[in-house]
């Protein structure tokens, strides 16, 4: 298994920022022991899966933990009542 160091961390940041279909700068990349942790918020679970798939394909020998959340992007289903 490949060690997660600052060079790998920088390479993942660069990959996410420069990839034509992803172009994501809002994802955090952290090193915890021998695990690469991806953090942040995206607009859909499909986007989160695309990011994870891209990193896993480019760095197949890394253990990756996905802590990317999905933001609510839909309008509220009911009106908020103000008093």
Gaussian input, Z-matrix of N, CA and C with variables (Angstrom, degrees):
# hf/3-21g

backbone

0 1
 N
 C     1     B1
 C     2     B2     1     A1
 N     3     B3     2     A2     1     D1
 C     4     B4     3     A3     2     D2
 C     5     B5     4     A4     3     D3
 N     6     B6     5     A5     4     D4
 C     7     B7     6     A6     5     D5
 C     8     B8     7     A7     6     D6
 N     9     B9     8     A8     7     D7
 C    10    B10     9     A9     8     D8
 C    11    B11    10    A10     9     D9
 N    12    B12    11    A11    10    D10
 C    13    B13    12    A12    11    D11
 C    14    B14    13    A13    12    D12
 N    15    B15    14    A14    13    D13
 C    16    B16    15    A15    14    D14
 C    17    B17    16    A16    15    D15
 N    18    B18    17    A17    16    D16
 C    19    B19    18    A18    17    D17
 C    20    B20    19    A19    18    D18
 N    21    B21    20    A20    19    D19
 C    22    B22    21    A21    20    D20
 C    23    B23    22    A22    21    D21
 N    24    B24    23    A23    22    D22
 C    25    B25    24    A24    23    D23
 C    26    B26    25    A25    24    D24
 N    27    B27    26    A26    25    D25
 C    28    B28    27    A27    26    D26
 C    29    B29    28    A28    27    D27
 N    30    B30    29    A29    28    D28
 C    31    B31    30    A30    29    D29
 C    32    B32    31    A31    30    D30
 N    33    B33    32    A32    31    D31
 C    34    B34    33    A33    32    D32
 C    35    B35    34    A34    33    D33
 N    36    B36    35    A35    34    D34
 C    37    B37    36    A36    35    D35
 C    38    B38    37    A37    36    D36
 N    39    B39    38    A38    37    D37
 C    40    B40    39    A39    38    D38
 C    41    B41    40    A40    39    D39
 N    42    B42    41    A41    40    D40
 C    43    B43    42    A42    41    D41
 C    44    B44    43    A43    42    D42
 N    45    B45    44    A44    43    D43
 C    46    B46    45    A45    44    D44
 C    47    B47    46    A46    45    D45
 N    48    B48    47    A47    46    D46
 C    49    B49    48    A48    47    D47
 C    50    B50    49    A49    48    D48
 N    51    B51    50    A50    49    D49
 C    52    B52    51    A51    50    D50
 C    53    B53    52    A52    51    D51
 N    54    B54    53    A53    52    D52
 C    55    B55    54    A54    53    D53
 C    56    B56    55    A55    54    D54
 N    57    B57    56    A56    55    D55
 C    58    B58    57    A57    56    D56
 C    59    B59    58    A58    57    D57
 N    60    B60    59    A59    58    D58
 C    61    B61    60    A60    59    D59
 C    62    B62    61    A61    60    D60
 N    63    B63    62    A62    61    D61
 C    64    B64    63    A63    62    D62
 C    65    B65    64    A64    63    D63
 N    66    B66    65    A65    64    D64
 C    67    B67    66    A66    65    D65
 C    68    B68    67    A67    66    D66
 N    69    B69    68    A68    67    D67
 C    70    B70    69    A69    68    D68
 C    71    B71    70    A70    69    D69
 N    72    B72    71    A71    70    D70
 C    73    B73    72    A72    71    D71
 C    74    B74    73    A73    72    D72
 N    75    B75    74    A74    73    D73
 C    76    B76    75    A75    74    D74
 C    77    B77    76    A76    75    D75
 N    78    B78    77    A77    76    D76
 C    79    B79    78    A78    77    D77
 C    80    B80    79    A79    78    D78
 N    81    B81    80    A80    79    D79
 C    82    B82    81    A81    80    D80
 C    83    B83    82    A82    81    D81
 N    84    B84    83    A83    82    D82
 C    85    B85    84    A84    83    D83
 C    86    B86    85    A85    84    D84
 N    87    B87    86    A86    85    D85
 C    88    B88    87    A87    86    D86
 C    89    B89    88    A88    87    D87
 N    90    B90    89    A89    88    D88
 C    91    B91    90    A90    89    D89
 C    92    B92    91    A91    90    D90
 N    93    B93    92    A92    91    D91
 C    94    B94    93    A93    92    D92
 C    95    B95    94    A94    93    D93
 N    96    B96    95    A95    94    D94
 C    97    B97    96    A96    95    D95
 C    98    B98    97    A97    96    D96
 N    99    B99    98    A98    97    D97
 C   100   B100    99    A99    98    D98
 C   101   B101   100   A100    99    D99
 N   102   B102   101   A101   100   D100
 C   103   B103   102   A102   101   D101
 C   104   B104   103   A103   102   D102
 N   105   B105   104   A104   103   D103
 C   106   B106   105   A105   104   D104
 C   107   B107   106   A106   105   D105
 N   108   B108   107   A107   106   D106
 C   109   B109   108   A108   107   D107
 C   110   B110   109   A109   108   D108
 N   111   B111   110   A110   109   D109
 C   112   B112   111   A111   110   D110
 C   113   B113   112   A112   111   D111
 N   114   B114   113   A113   112   D112
 C   115   B115   114   A114   113   D113
 C   116   B116   115   A115   114   D114
 N   117   B117   116   A116   115   D115
 C   118   B118   117   A117   116   D116
 C   119   B119   118   A118   117   D117
 N   120   B120   119   A119   118   D118
 C   121   B121   120   A120   119   D119
 C   122   B122   121   A121   120   D120
 N   123   B123   122   A122   121   D121
 C   124   B124   123   A123   122   D122
 C   125   B125   124   A124   123   D123
 N   126   B126   125   A125   124   D124
 C   127   B127   126   A126   125   D125
 C   128   B128   127   A127   126   D126
 N   129   B129   128   A128   127   D127
 C   130   B130   129   A129   128   D128
 C   131   B131   130   A130   129   D129
 N   132   B132   131   A131   130   D130
 C   133   B133   132   A132   131   D131
 C   134   B134   133   A133   132   D132
 N   135   B135   134   A134   133   D133
 C   136   B136   135   A135   134   D134
 C   137   B137   136   A136   135   D135
 N   138   B138   137   A137   136   D136
 C   139   B139   138   A138   137   D137
 C   140   B140   139   A139   138   D138
 N   141   B141   140   A140   139   D139
 C   142   B142   141   A141   140   D140
 C   143   B143   142   A142   141   D141
 N   144   B144   143   A143   142   D142
 C   145   B145   144   A144   143   D143
 C   146   B146   145   A145   144   D144
 N   147   B147   146   A146   145   D145
 C   148   B148   147   A147   146   D146
 C   149   B149   148   A148   147   D147
 N   150   B150   149   A149   148   D148
 C   151   B151   150   A150   149   D149
 C   152   B152   151   A151   150   D150
 N   153   B153   152   A152   151   D151
 C   154   B154   153   A153   152   D152
 C   155   B155   154   A154   153   D153
 N   156   B156   155   A155   154   D154
 C   157   B157   156   A156   155   D155
 C   158   B158   157   A157   156   D156
 N   159   B159   158   A158   157   D157
 C   160   B160   159   A159   158   D158
 C   161   B161   160   A160   159   D159
 N   162   B162   161   A161   160   D160
 C   163   B163   162   A162   161   D161
 C   164   B164   163   A163   162   D162
 N   165   B165   164   A164   163   D163
 C   166   B166   165   A165   164   D164
 C   167   B167   166   A166   165   D165
 N   168   B168   167   A167   166   D166
 C   169   B169   168   A168   167   D167
 C   170   B170   169   A169   168   D168
 N   171   B171   170   A170   169   D169
 C   172   B172   171   A171   170   D170
 C   173   B173   172   A172   171   D171
 N   174   B174   173   A173   172   D172
 C   175   B175   174   A174   173   D173
 C   176   B176   175   A175   174   D174
 N   177   B177   176   A176   175   D175
 C   178   B178   177   A177   176   D176
 C   179   B179   178   A178   177   D177
 N   180   B180   179   A179   178   D178
 C   181   B181   180   A180   179   D179
 C   182   B182   181   A181   180   D180
 N   183   B183   182   A182   181   D181
 C   184   B184   183   A183   182   D182
 C   185   B185   184   A184   183   D183
 N   186   B186   185   A185   184   D184
 C   187   B187   186   A186   185   D185
 C   188   B188   187   A187   186   D186
 N   189   B189   188   A188   187   D187
 C   190   B190   189   A189   188   D188
 C   191   B191   190   A190   189   D189
 N   192   B192   191   A191   190   D190
 C   193   B193   192   A192   191   D191
 C   194   B194   193   A193   192   D192
 N   195   B195   194   A194   193   D193
 C   196   B196   195   A195   194   D194
 C   197   B197   196   A196   195   D195
 N   198   B198   197   A197   196   D196
 C   199   B199   198   A198   197   D197
 C   200   B200   199   A199   198   D198
 N   201   B201   200   A200   199   D199
 C   202   B202   201   A201   200   D200
 C   203   B203   202   A202   201   D201
 N   204   B204   203   A203   202   D202
 C   205   B205   204   A204   203   D203
 C   206   B206   205   A205   204   D204
 N   207   B207   206   A206   205   D205
 C   208   B208   207   A207   206   D206
 C   209   B209   208   A208   207   D207
 N   210   B210   209   A209   208   D208
 C   211   B211   210   A210   209   D209
 C   212   B212   211   A211   210   D210
 N   213   B213   212   A212   211   D211
 C   214   B214   213   A213   212   D212
 C   215   B215   214   A214   213   D213
 N   216   B216   215   A215   214   D214
 C   217   B217   216   A216   215   D215
 C   218   B218   217   A217   216   D216
 N   219   B219   218   A218   217   D217
 C   220   B220   219   A219   218   D218
 C   221   B221   220   A220   219   D219
 N   222   B222   221   A221   220   D220
 C   223   B223   222   A222   221   D221
 C   224   B224   223   A223   222   D222
 N   225   B225   224   A224   223   D223
 C   226   B226   225   A225   224   D224
 C   227   B227   226   A226   225   D225
 N   228   B228   227   A227   226   D226
 C   229   B229   228   A228   227   D227
 C   230   B230   229   A229   228   D228
 N   231   B231   230   A230   229   D229
 C   232   B232   231   A231   230   D230
 C   233   B233   232   A232   231   D231
 N   234   B234   233   A233   232   D232
 C   235   B235   234   A234   233   D233
 C   236   B236   235   A235   234   D234
 N   237   B237   236   A236   235   D235
 C   238   B238   237   A237   236   D236
 C   239   B239   238   A238   237   D237
 N   240   B240   239   A239   238   D238
 C   241   B241   240   A240   239   D239
 C   242   B242   241   A241   240   D240
 N   243   B243   242   A242   241   D241
 C   244   B244   243   A243   242   D242
 C   245   B245   244   A244   243   D243
 N   246   B246   245   A245   244   D244
 C   247   B247   246   A246   245   D245
 C   248   B248   247   A247   246   D246

   B1=1.4547
   B2=1.5333
   B3=1.3093
   B4=1.4620
   B5=1.5310
   B6=1.3357
   B7=1.4638
   B8=1.5293
   B9=1.3118
   B10=1.4599
   B11=1.5241
   B12=1.3352
   B13=1.4595
   B14=1.5284
   B15=1.3290
   B16=1.4668
   B17=1.5259
   B18=1.3442
   B19=1.4607
   B20=1.5337
   B21=1.3084
   B22=1.4651
   B23=1.5295
   B24=1.3110
   B25=1.4628
   B26=1.5360
   B27=1.3220
   B28=1.4690
   B29=1.5267
   B30=1.3205
   B31=1.4633
   B32=1.5260
   B33=1.3288
   B34=1.4658
   B35=1.5225
   B36=1.3355
   B37=1.4694
   B38=1.5313
   B39=1.3127
   B40=1.4683
   B41=1.5252
   B42=1.3288
   B43=1.4634
   B44=1.5289
   B45=1.3294
   B46=1.4620
   B47=1.5271
   B48=1.3157
   B49=1.4662
   B50=1.5229
   B51=1.3359
   B52=1.4577
   B53=1.5216
   B54=1.3113
   B55=1.4659
   B56=1.5307
   B57=1.3322
   B58=1.4701
   B59=1.5284
   B60=1.3191
   B61=1.4659
   B62=1.5293
   B63=1.3130
   B64=1.4656
   B65=1.5279
   B66=1.3272
   B67=1.4767
   B68=1.5295
   B69=1.3066
   B70=1.4712
   B71=1.5219
   B72=1.3376
   B73=1.4605
   B74=1.5239
   B75=1.3226
   B76=1.4561
   B77=1.5127
   B78=1.3155
   B79=1.4664
   B80=1.5242
   B81=1.3222
   B82=1.4547
   B83=1.5189
   B84=1.3139
   B85=1.4617
   B86=1.5210
   B87=1.3255
   B88=1.4607
   B89=1.5174
   B90=1.3153
   B91=1.4611
   B92=1.5209
   B93=1.3147
   B94=1.4681
   B95=1.5101
   B96=1.3058
   B97=1.4573
   B98=1.5340
   B99=1.3051
   B100=1.4670
   B101=1.5225
   B102=1.3410
   B103=1.4660
   B104=1.5242
   B105=1.3113
   B106=1.4565
   B107=1.5272
   B108=1.3337
   B109=1.4574
   B110=1.5223
   B111=1.3308
   B112=1.4556
   B113=1.5254
   B114=1.3383
   B115=1.4603
   B116=1.5257
   B117=1.3152
   B118=1.4537
   B119=1.5110
   B120=1.3247
   B121=1.4628
   B122=1.5213
   B123=1.3150
   B124=1.4636
   B125=1.5224
   B126=1.3415
   B127=1.4602
   B128=1.5204
   B129=1.3352
   B130=1.4704
   B131=1.5253
   B132=1.3168
   B133=1.4647
   B134=1.5243
   B135=1.3342
   B136=1.4709
   B137=1.5218
   B138=1.3343
   B139=1.4741
   B140=1.5278
   B141=1.3143
   B142=1.4734
   B143=1.5284
   B144=1.3270
   B145=1.4658
   B146=1.5245
   B147=1.3428
   B148=1.4722
   B149=1.5244
   B150=1.3206
   B151=1.4716
   B152=1.5176
   B153=1.3184
   B154=1.4582
   B155=1.5323
   B156=1.3197
   B157=1.4652
   B158=1.5389
   B159=1.3325
   B160=1.4594
   B161=1.5291
   B162=1.3233
   B163=1.4694
   B164=1.5253
   B165=1.3275
   B166=1.4705
   B167=1.5317
   B168=1.3362
   B169=1.4708
   B170=1.5221
   B171=1.3232
   B172=1.4724
   B173=1.5284
   B174=1.3245
   B175=1.4669
   B176=1.5236
   B177=1.3416
   B178=1.4687
   B179=1.5314
   B180=1.3132
   B181=1.4623
   B182=1.5264
   B183=1.3373
   B184=1.4592
   B185=1.5162
   B186=1.3080
   B187=1.4669
   B188=1.5256
   B189=1.3462
   B190=1.4605
   B191=1.5198
   B192=1.3303
   B193=1.4657
   B194=1.5184
   B195=1.3132
   B196=1.4504
   B197=1.5302
   B198=1.3321
   B199=1.4688
   B200=1.5270
   B201=1.3281
   B202=1.4603
   B203=1.5259
   B204=1.3174
   B205=1.4543
   B206=1.5191
   B207=1.3219
   B208=1.4657
   B209=1.5253
   B210=1.3242
   B211=1.4615
   B212=1.5217
   B213=1.2973
   B214=1.4627
   B215=1.5228
   B216=1.3195
   B217=1.4562
   B218=1.5228
   B219=1.3078
   B220=1.4561
   B221=1.5174
   B222=1.3044
   B223=1.4617
   B224=1.5302
   B225=1.3228
   B226=1.4620
   B227=1.5251
   B228=1.3096
   B229=1.4606
   B230=1.5327
   B231=1.3327
   B232=1.4608
   B233=1.5226
   B234=1.3049
   B235=1.4639
   B236=1.5238
   B237=1.3120
   B238=1.4511
   B239=1.5205
   B240=1.3106
   B241=1.4548
   B242=1.5246
   B243=1.3165
   B244=1.4658
   B245=1.5197
   B246=1.3048
   B247=1.4762
   B248=1.5024
   A1=108.48
   A2=115.41
   A3=122.32
   A4=110.37
   A5=117.65
   A6=118.81
   A7=110.57
   A8=115.75
   A9=121.15
   A10=107.21
   A11=116.18
   A12=120.77
   A13=109.37
   A14=116.59
   A15=119.93
   A16=112.82
   A17=117.53
   A18=120.62
   A19=110.96
   A20=116.36
   A21=120.75
   A22=109.39
   A23=116.22
   A24=120.91
   A25=110.61
   A26=117.05
   A27=121.59
   A28=111.48
   A29=117.22
   A30=120.77
   A31=111.43
   A32=117.12
   A33=120.75
   A34=109.91
   A35=117.49
   A36=120.72
   A37=110.28
   A38=116.19
   A39=121.51
   A40=111.09
   A41=117.01
   A42=121.48
   A43=110.69
   A44=116.89
   A45=120.65
   A46=111.47
   A47=117.71
   A48=121.06
   A49=112.54
   A50=117.58
   A51=120.80
   A52=114.58
   A53=118.36
   A54=120.43
   A55=108.73
   A56=116.74
   A57=122.27
   A58=113.36
   A59=118.53
   A60=121.06
   A61=113.23
   A62=117.74
   A63=120.91
   A64=110.72
   A65=117.30
   A66=123.74
   A67=111.40
   A68=116.12
   A69=122.44
   A70=110.16
   A71=116.16
   A72=120.17
   A73=112.46
   A74=117.05
   A75=120.65
   A76=115.14
   A77=117.35
   A78=120.38
   A79=109.08
   A80=115.41
   A81=120.24
   A82=110.42
   A83=115.17
   A84=121.58
   A85=106.81
   A86=115.93
   A87=121.54
   A88=110.58
   A89=115.38
   A90=120.71
   A91=108.23
   A92=116.01
   A93=121.85
   A94=107.65
   A95=115.91
   A96=122.37
   A97=108.65
   A98=117.93
   A99=121.13
   A100=111.35
   A101=115.52
   A102=120.97
   A103=109.18
   A104=116.29
   A105=122.77
   A106=107.08
   A107=116.80
   A108=121.22
   A109=108.84
   A110=116.44
   A111=122.40
   A112=108.04
   A113=117.22
   A114=122.00
   A115=110.38
   A116=116.16
   A117=121.42
   A118=111.45
   A119=115.45
   A120=122.78
   A121=108.94
   A122=116.23
   A123=122.63
   A124=108.84
   A125=116.38
   A126=120.01
   A127=114.96
   A128=118.07
   A129=118.32
   A130=110.80
   A131=115.07
   A132=119.44
   A133=110.48
   A134=117.76
   A135=120.52
   A136=110.29
   A137=117.38
   A138=120.82
   A139=110.00
   A140=116.73
   A141=120.78
   A142=110.19
   A143=117.00
   A144=121.08
   A145=111.49
   A146=116.99
   A147=120.61
   A148=111.42
   A149=116.31
   A150=120.72
   A151=110.30
   A152=116.73
   A153=120.76
   A154=111.06
   A155=116.89
   A156=121.67
   A157=111.19
   A158=116.63
   A159=121.36
   A160=111.36
   A161=116.55
   A162=120.48
   A163=110.41
   A164=117.78
   A165=121.20
   A166=111.35
   A167=117.42
   A168=120.18
   A169=111.56
   A170=116.78
   A171=121.43
   A172=111.92
   A173=117.18
   A174=122.44
   A175=109.38
   A176=117.87
   A177=120.56
   A178=113.98
   A179=117.62
   A180=120.06
   A181=113.21
   A182=117.63
   A183=121.63
   A184=110.78
   A185=114.87
   A186=119.95
   A187=106.20
   A188=116.54
   A189=121.74
   A190=109.77
   A191=115.41
   A192=121.32
   A193=107.22
   A194=116.38
   A195=122.24
   A196=110.27
   A197=116.47
   A198=121.97
   A199=110.34
   A200=117.24
   A201=121.86
   A202=108.67
   A203=115.80
   A204=120.74
   A205=111.42
   A206=115.56
   A207=121.53
   A208=108.14
   A209=116.19
   A210=121.71
   A211=110.23
   A212=115.49
   A213=119.42
   A214=107.49
   A215=116.63
   A216=120.92
   A217=112.49
   A218=117.03
   A219=120.54
   A220=110.11
   A221=115.39
   A222=120.31
   A223=109.06
   A224=118.51
   A225=120.10
   A226=111.18
   A227=115.61
   A228=119.94
   A229=112.73
   A230=116.83
   A231=119.66
   A232=109.16
   A233=115.24
   A234=120.82
   A235=110.39
   A236=115.33
   A237=120.09
   A238=108.67
   A239=117.37
   A240=121.72
   A241=108.74
   A242=115.73
   A243=121.26
   A244=109.55
   A245=116.64
   A246=119.56
   A247=111.13
   D1=136.60
   D2=-178.29
   D3=-74.99
   D4=135.06
   D5=177.58
   D6=-71.50
   D7=146.40
   D8=177.59
   D9=-93.53
   D10=108.56
   D11=179.13
   D12=-121.92
   D13=-176.02
   D14=-176.87
   D15=-64.93
   D16=-25.07
   D17=178.47
   D18=-72.35
   D19=-40.48
   D20=176.58
   D21=-66.43
   D22=-43.55
   D23=178.66
   D24=-57.41
   D25=-46.43
   D26=178.95
   D27=-65.76
   D28=-38.00
   D29=179.67
   D30=-65.05
   D31=-37.45
   D32=178.36
   D33=-68.76
   D34=-43.77
   D35=176.10
   D36=-56.32
   D37=-47.03
   D38=-179.21
   D39=-63.24
   D40=-43.22
   D41=179.06
   D42=-58.72
   D43=-47.49
   D44=-177.99
   D45=-66.82
   D46=-36.89
   D47=-178.35
   D48=-75.52
   D49=-34.42
   D50=-171.90
   D51=-100.01
   D52=-9.04
   D53=-179.76
   D54=-68.89
   D55=131.09
   D56=-173.42
   D57=-58.72
   D58=-37.67
   D59=-176.94
   D60=-90.59
   D61=-22.19
   D62=-177.39
   D63=-96.08
   D64=-58.32
   D65=178.87
   D66=41.91
   D67=53.99
   D68=-173.51
   D69=-110.45
   D70=120.03
   D71=177.33
   D72=-108.72
   D73=-4.25
   D74=-176.76
   D75=-93.34
   D76=9.54
   D77=179.73
   D78=-98.61
   D79=126.65
   D80=176.75
   D81=-83.38
   D82=144.98
   D83=178.03
   D84=-124.43
   D85=115.39
   D86=-176.68
   D87=-120.34
   D88=152.37
   D89=174.46
   D90=-107.86
   D91=124.68
   D92=174.28
   D93=-130.28
   D94=110.90
   D95=-175.94
   D96=54.35
   D97=-115.61
   D98=-179.43
   D99=-110.98
   D100=28.21
   D101=-176.14
   D102=-123.25
   D103=139.07
   D104=173.33
   D105=-95.23
   D106=122.99
   D107=-177.00
   D108=-110.12
   D109=124.59
   D110=176.91
   D111=-99.50
   D112=127.00
   D113=-177.42
   D114=-128.49
   D115=162.74
   D116=176.16
   D117=131.66
   D118=-167.12
   D119=-179.27
   D120=-130.86
   D121=139.62
   D122=174.08
   D123=-130.84
   D124=169.54
   D125=-173.63
   D126=-83.87
   D127=-13.07
   D128=-179.00
   D129=-154.69
   D130=158.27
   D131=176.88
   D132=-68.18
   D133=-29.33
   D134=177.19
   D135=-64.20
   D136=-41.60
   D137=178.41
   D138=-65.14
   D139=-42.70
   D140=177.31
   D141=-59.00
   D142=-43.81
   D143=179.24
   D144=-65.49
   D145=-38.41
   D146=177.81
   D147=-62.82
   D148=-41.65
   D149=179.18
   D150=-64.28
   D151=-47.71
   D152=179.97
   D153=-61.76
   D154=-42.77
   D155=179.54
   D156=-62.69
   D157=-43.27
   D158=179.54
   D159=-60.70
   D160=-48.15
   D161=-179.07
   D162=-65.94
   D163=-42.40
   D164=-179.64
   D165=-64.86
   D166=-37.06
   D167=178.67
   D168=-69.38
   D169=-40.09
   D170=-178.18
   D171=-76.07
   D172=-31.73
   D173=-178.71
   D174=-126.93
   D175=69.01
   D176=-174.09
   D177=-67.21
   D178=-18.24
   D179=-177.37
   D180=-95.43
   D181=11.73
   D182=177.19
   D183=-102.52
   D184=144.64
   D185=170.42
   D186=-87.72
   D187=125.00
   D188=-174.25
   D189=-119.36
   D190=132.85
   D191=174.15
   D192=-111.05
   D193=127.79
   D194=-176.66
   D195=-98.30
   D196=106.97
   D197=175.21
   D198=-113.16
   D199=30.00
   D200=179.49
   D201=-84.47
   D202=124.18
   D203=178.96
   D204=-93.27
   D205=164.33
   D206=178.02
   D207=-111.00
   D208=123.59
   D209=178.89
   D210=-78.80
   D211=148.97
   D212=174.90
   D213=-77.21
   D214=120.84
   D215=-178.06
   D216=-115.91
   D217=3.73
   D218=179.59
   D219=-94.22
   D220=154.19
   D221=177.18
   D222=-66.52
   D223=151.08
   D224=176.78
   D225=-59.69
   D226=148.74
   D227=-177.90
   D228=-80.67
   D229=-18.12
   D230=178.12
   D231=-140.84
   D232=156.02
   D233=-178.25
   D234=-72.24
   D235=144.37
   D236=175.07
   D237=-83.98
   D238=130.41
   D239=-177.84
   D240=-96.53
   D241=122.15
   D242=179.34
   D243=-101.63
   D244=138.93
   D245=178.89
   D246=-121.45

